[in-house]
């Protein structure tokens, strides 16, 4: 069974631009969560989607948004990029939204903002 | 609010020696506890989790962890490490739909 895939794997953007990252969950999984990983702040929860609805949101500014499609694929968007947005963005999928269901992580998208 | 503290940022250990990676958590409600491993340029992989029941949890690759409610700890142990265990290890807790992670411990296994 294919794992969680994230595209693109690497991305370089300029400050002020916007970016869209994509996450395809494991087949049958309906929950997708997004995390930001930086050397300074570590792993931080961005948001979680289940059945196309955002169910939970972390403490990030409104520039960070996301959505989930009917096939459970998810995208996250960051507008007006700042240097501090440079990070590894990880998505994770699970069968259900409860943490008792194992979360499977993708390899991440490494975003560099210059 | 929840928080996770991993007490050691780096742990060097010789091959075939035992290792313990320490994790303490803080939460006002009951939480689930997890250990993940991250190899370079890869995502996170679940090692083990505590949801309820027995406080000693066994995971993959010979790792185990013990939940101690009174000390709010969830330390990860392995009796004999291999070179291939070199990676970053993250402790996490959660009570609802999101995980709160510790800052990570880099385990380096030396030959």
Interface residues (C-beta under 8 A of the other chain):
Chain A: X4 X33 X35 X42 X43 X44 X45 X48 X50 X55 X56 X58 X90 X92 X97 X98 X99 X100 X102 X103 X104 X105 X106 X107 X108
Chain B: X32 X36 X41 X42 X43 X44 X45 X46 X49 X51 X90 X92 X94 X95 X96 X97 X98 X99 X100 X101 X102 X103 X104
